[in-house]
Amino acid sequence: MPANLTAEAKAKWAKAQQARTPKEEMSALQEFLSAIPKHKGNERLRAQIKRKIALLKSETQTRRRQSAARGMERTLERAGAAQVAIVGVTNVGRSSLLAGVTGAKPLVASYPFTTKENTPGMLQFEDLQLQLIEVPAMVPGGDGKATFQEGTAELLRNCDGLILMVDLSADPVEQLEEALSDLARLQISAVKLQSNITLRRTRSGGVQLVTAGRLVGCTREQVESLVRSYGISHAIVRTTGDVSLDEIEDVILETSLTYKPTLIVANKSDLRETSGNVTRLLDNVGSKLPILVTSCLTRQGVSELGKRLFGLLGLVRVYTKEPNASAPSPDPFVVKNGTTTGELSRQIHSTLFRQFKYARVWGKSVSYPGERVGVDHTLLDGDIVEIHA
């Protein structure tokens, strides 16, 4: 059922979205929680907001402890074409993988819980880089099952994808199930959802709906009106599959499961008697999640990591060319699969988008080199685009 929130409640949610610090966000969410009408249809929403407040409180306490220990908080800035977190239980080889494919030099040791903080490195794949971040290992929770450490939730929710490492010398299926269960607690799904909704705020252009599927029980106008009712004036809402107005509202309220493309890296294949665990892993999850069998010691499978991540993340490299120039820029724009010429022009500059007349494209997405296309033309990897305004 719809949340049926009042204008007052929606205004308090907008205030929470504008918060600059976790403390401000917690306070604003508390106000929002008090404004949610108390009826059975809103029980799930209230529970999710309470869980969000608890996570913020936990992360704030963790940051305070880390700041006291180090004198200042270390901030990780996004870099490269995409950000991918490396997660798993201790001693599965996360640090060895990061060191082996990037220039990073994390502490690699045989004793458990070596990694104490998020550690970044840059993976070069052809003409782009992917930022890999090793997060501290999962730890045994109160029920004995592995759980993500405090302070990693924000990174996991904001990254573009995950590498979930398992140890083939132990039970990889059990490790995987515990990780997937704890990700679900953080409202993250590693398995692709039947429908997917993203909302990206923009500086101009109003509320735009881009749908590759079907709206169930609602119209485009109702979707746009709903988004604006939460104080969001400019945004691009993308949907795939069959989606309802309730599901779109869940995305606005950040109470829906968020899909993170996930690659299972099954490590330590060099050890004896691991083939049975490889077979078991493939039989249990091979149809749901992609698996890369590796050995960080012998380097088996490691060279495939960049290619597998590039395909999994749905990245597209587009090379721009000035009109009358003989060659395109060697540095591509890296965009998501499904990006149009109009969206590319907006990414380059809002003025270019407003003044867009047509584009000429060379590459896989057109019938012949230099074909003239409009603002809705979908680009493919390797395309060369010449925008005329």
C-alpha positions in Angstrom: 0.0 0.0 0.0 1.2 3.6 -0.6 2.7 5.4 2.4 0.1 8.2 2.0 2.5 10.7 3.6 1.3 14.1 4.5 2.9 17.3 3.0 4.5 17.9 6.4 6.1 14.4 6.4 7.4 14.9 2.8 8.9 18.2 3.8 10.7 16.6 6.7 12.0 13.9 4.4 13.3 16.6 2.0 15.1 18.2 5.0 16.8 14.9 5.8 18.0 14.6 2.2 19.6 18.1 2.6 21.5 17.2 5.8 25.2 17.8 5.6 26.4 15.6 8.5 25.2 12.2 9.9 24.2 14.0 13.1 21.9 16.4 11.1 20.5 13.5 9.1 19.7 11.5 12.2 17.9 14.4 13.8 15.9 15.1 10.6 15.0 11.4 10.2 13.8 11.4 13.8 11.5 14.3 12.8 10.4 12.4 9.7 9.6 9.3 11.7 7.4 11.2 14.1 5.5 12.7 11.1 4.8 9.3 9.5 1.1 8.4 10.0 0.8 5.5 12.4 -1.2 2.8 10.6 -0.6 -0.7 9.5 0.3 0.3 5.9 3.3 2.2 7.2 4.7 -0.3 9.6 7.4 -1.4 7.1 8.4 2.1 6.4 8.7 3.0 10.1 10.8 -0.1 10.7 13.1 0.8 7.8 13.6 4.4 8.9 14.4 3.2 12.5 17.0 0.8 11.0 18.5 3.6 9.0 18.7 5.8 12.1 20.4 2.9 13.9 22.9 2.5 11.1 23.7 6.2 11.1 24.2 6.1 14.9 26.5 3.1 14.6 28.5 4.7 11.8 28.8 8.0 13.7 30.1 6.2 16.8 32.6 4.3 14.7 33.9 7.5 13.0 34.3 9.1 16.4 36.4 6.2 17.7 38.5 6.1 14.5 39.0 9.9 14.7 40.1 9.6 18.3 42.5 6.8 17.4 44.0 8.5 14.3 43.6 12.2 15.1 41.5 12.7 12.1 39.1 10.8 9.9 40.4 9.4 6.6 38.1 10.2 3.7 38.1 8.0 0.6 37.3 10.0 -2.6 35.9 8.3 -5.6 38.3 7.9 -8.5 38.3 6.1 -11.9 35.4 5.0 -14.0 33.7 3.0 -11.1 34.2 2.1 -7.5 34.1 -1.6 -6.5 34.3 -2.8 -2.9 36.2 -6.1 -2.1 34.4 -7.9 0.8 34.5 -11.2 2.5 35.6 -12.9 5.8 39.1 -12.7 7.1 42.0 -14.5 5.3 40.2 -15.2 2.0 42.9 -13.2 0.1 41.3 -9.7 -0.2 44.6 -7.9 0.4 46.5 -10.2 -1.9 44.0 -9.6 -4.7 44.2 -5.8 -4.2 48.0 -5.9 -4.2 48.2 -8.2 -7.2 46.0 -6.1 -9.6 46.7 -2.5 -8.4 49.6 -0.5 -7.3 48.3 -0.5 -3.7 50.5 -2.0 -0.9 48.1 -3.2 1.8 49.5 -5.3 4.7 49.4 -8.9 3.6 49.7 -11.4 6.5 48.6 -14.9 7.6 47.0 -13.7 10.8 43.3 -12.7 10.8 41.8 -9.2 10.6 45.0 -7.6 9.1 43.0 -4.9 7.3 41.8 -2.2 9.8 40.5 0.5 7.4 39.2 0.9 3.8 42.2 0.5 1.5 42.0 1.8 -2.1 43.9 0.8 -5.3 43.5 1.5 -9.0 43.0 -1.4 -11.5 44.0 -0.6 -15.1 41.7 -2.1 -17.7 42.6 -1.1 -21.3 42.2 2.7 -21.4 40.3 3.2 -18.1 40.8 2.6 -14.4 38.5 1.0 -11.8 38.9 1.9 -8.1 39.0 -1.2 -5.9 38.5 -0.7 -2.2 39.3 -3.5 0.3 37.0 -3.1 3.3 37.8 -4.7 6.7 36.8 -8.3 7.0 33.4 -9.5 8.1 33.4 -10.6 11.8 31.4 -13.1 13.8 28.1 -11.6 14.9 26.1 -12.3 18.0 24.6 -15.4 16.4 28.0 -16.6 15.3 27.4 -15.7 11.6 29.7 -13.3 9.8 28.6 -9.7 9.6 30.1 -6.5 8.1 32.0 -4.3 10.5 30.7 -1.0 11.6 31.6 1.9 9.4 31.5 0.0 6.1 27.7 0.3 5.4 27.9 3.7 3.8 30.7 2.6 1.4 28.8 -0.6 0.4 25.6 1.3 -0.3 27.4 4.0 -2.4 29.8 1.9 -4.4 29.1 0.8 -8.0 29.7 -2.9 -7.5 31.1 -5.6 -5.3 33.7 -8.3 -5.4 32.7 -11.0 -2.9 35.6 -13.2 -2.1 35.3 -16.7 -0.7 37.9 -19.2 0.4 37.8 -22.5 -1.5 39.6 -24.3 1.2 36.6 -23.8 3.5 32.9 -24.0 2.8 32.4 -21.3 0.1 28.6 -21.6 0.0 28.3 -20.9 3.7 30.6 -17.9 3.4 28.5 -16.6 0.5 25.1 -17.1 2.2 26.3 -15.2 5.3 27.6 -12.3 3.2 24.4 -12.1 1.1 22.3 -12.2 4.2 24.2 -9.4 5.9 24.1 -7.4 2.6 20.3 -7.7 2.7 20.3 -6.3 6.2 22.0 -3.2 4.7 19.3 -3.2 2.0 21.7 -4.4 -0.7 21.0 -7.2 -3.2 23.8 -8.9 -5.0 21.3 -10.7 -7.2 19.8 -8.7 -10.1 16.2 -7.7 -9.2 13.3 -8.4 -11.6 12.8 -4.6 -11.7 15.3 -1.9 -11.2 14.7 1.8 -10.4 17.4 4.5 -10.0 16.9 8.2 -9.2 19.7 10.6 -10.0 19.3 14.2 -9.1 20.3 16.8 -11.7 20.8 20.6 -11.7 18.3 21.3 -14.4 15.8 19.7 -16.9 12.9 19.0 -14.5 11.9 15.4 -13.6 12.5 13.0 -16.5 11.3 9.4 -16.6 13.3 6.9 -18.7 11.6 3.6 -18.7 12.6 0.3 -20.3 9.7 -1.7 -19.2 6.1 -1.1 -17.9 4.5 1.2 -15.4 2.0 -0.8 -13.4 -1.1 1.0 -12.1 0.3 4.5 -12.7 1.2 7.0 -15.4 4.3 9.0 -16.3 2.6 12.1 -15.0 1.9 10.4 -11.6 5.5 9.3 -11.3 6.8 12.8 -12.1 4.2 14.4 -9.7 5.3 11.9 -6.9 9.0 12.8 -7.3 8.2 16.6 -7.2 6.0 16.1 -4.1 9.2 15.2 -2.2 10.8 18.5 -3.1 12.9 17.0 -5.9 12.7 19.5 -8.8 15.3 18.0 -11.2 16.1 14.3 -11.6 16.3 11.4 -14.0 14.3 8.4 -12.9 15.3 5.2 -14.8 13.2 2.0 -14.6 13.5 -1.5 -16.0 10.9 -4.2 -15.8 7.4 -3.8 -14.3 7.4 -1.1 -11.6 4.7 0.5 -9.5 4.3 3.9 -7.9 4.9 2.2 -4.5 8.3 0.9 -5.6 9.3 4.3 -7.0 8.4 5.9 -3.6 10.5 3.3 -1.8 13.5 4.4 -4.0 12.8 8.1 -3.1 12.7 7.2 0.6 15.8 4.9 0.2 13.9 2.0 1.8 14.1 -0.3 -1.2 16.7 -3.0 -1.9 19.5 -1.6 -4.0 21.1 -3.8 -6.6 24.9 -3.9 -6.6 26.5 -5.9 -9.5 28.5 -8.6 -7.8 31.3 -10.8 -8.9 32.1 -13.9 -6.8 35.9 -14.4 -6.6 36.6 -17.9 -5.4 40.2 -17.9 -4.2 42.9 -20.5 -3.3 42.2 -22.8 -6.2 45.8 -23.8 -6.0 45.2 -25.8 -2.8 44.6 -29.5 -3.1 41.1 -30.9 -2.9 39.3 -27.7 -3.7 37.7 -28.9 -6.9 34.7 -30.3 -5.0 34.0 -26.9 -3.4 34.3 -25.2 -6.9 31.6 -27.6 -8.2 29.4 -27.1 -5.1 29.7 -23.3 -5.5 28.8 -23.5 -9.2 25.9 -25.8 -8.5 24.4 -23.5 -5.8 24.9 -20.0 -7.2 26.4 -20.3 -10.7 23.0 -19.5 -12.3 22.5 -16.4 -10.1 25.9 -14.8 -9.8 29.0 -14.7 -12.0 32.0 -16.6 -10.5 35.7 -16.1 -11.2 37.9 -19.0 -9.9 41.3 -17.6 -8.9 44.5 -18.2 -7.0 46.3 -15.0 -5.8 49.4 -17.2 -5.2 49.7 -18.6 -8.8 47.8 -15.7 -10.5 45.3 -18.1 -12.0 42.3 -16.1 -13.2 43.5 -12.8 -11.8 44.2 -11.3 -15.2 40.5 -11.7 -16.1 39.3 -9.5 -13.3 39.2 -6.2 -15.2 37.4 -7.6 -18.2 34.8 -9.4 -15.9 34.2 -6.2 -13.9 33.8 -4.0 -17.0 31.1 -6.2 -18.4 29.4 -6.7 -15.1 29.1 -3.0 -14.3 27.6 -2.3 -17.7 30.1 0.4 -18.6 30.3 2.0 -22.0 33.3 4.0 -23.4 32.3 6.9 -25.7 34.9 8.9 -27.5 34.0 12.5 -28.4 35.2 14.3 -31.5 35.1 18.0 -32.4 33.3 18.8 -35.7 35.9 18.7 -38.5 38.6 17.2 -36.3 40.5 14.3 -37.8 40.5 12.1 -34.7 38.5 11.7 -31.5 39.8 12.4 -28.0 41.9 9.5 -26.7 40.2 9.8 -23.3 36.7 8.3 -23.3 33.7 9.4 -21.3 32.7 6.3 -19.3 28.9 6.0 -19.0 26.3 3.4 -18.1 24.9 1.0 -20.7 21.7 2.6 -22.2 23.1 6.2 -22.2 21.8 8.3 -25.1 23.5 11.1 -27.1 21.3 13.6 -25.2 22.4 12.3 -21.8 26.1 12.4 -22.9 25.7 16.0 -24.0 24.2 16.9 -20.7 27.1 15.2 -18.9 29.6 17.2 -21.0 27.8 20.5 -20.3 24.2 21.5 -19.6 24.4 24.3 -22.2 25.5 21.7 -24.9 22.4 19.7 -24.0 20.1 22.7 -24.3 21.6 23.7 -27.7 21.7 20.1 -29.0 20.7 19.9 -32.7 22.0 16.5 -33.8 25.0 14.2 -33.5 27.1 12.1 -35.9 28.2 8.7 -34.7 30.8 6.2 -35.8 30.7 2.7 -34.2 28.5 -0.3 -33.4 25.4 1.6 -32.6 24.8 3.0 -36.1 24.2 1.5 -39.6 27.0 3.3 -41.3 30.0 5.6 -40.2 29.0 9.1 -39.4 25.3 8.5 -39.3 23.3 11.5 -38.2 21.2 10.7 -35.0 19.0 12.6 -32.6 19.0 13.1 -28.9 17.5 9.7 -28.1 20.1 7.6 -29.8 21.5 4.9 -27.5 25.3 4.6 -27.6 27.4 1.4 -27.4 31.0 0.8 -26.2 33.6 2.2 -28.5 31.3 4.7 -30.3 32.7 8.0 -31.5 30.3 10.9 -31.1 30.4 14.3 -32.8 27.8 16.7 -31.2 26.5 19.6 -33.2 24.8 22.5 -31.4 
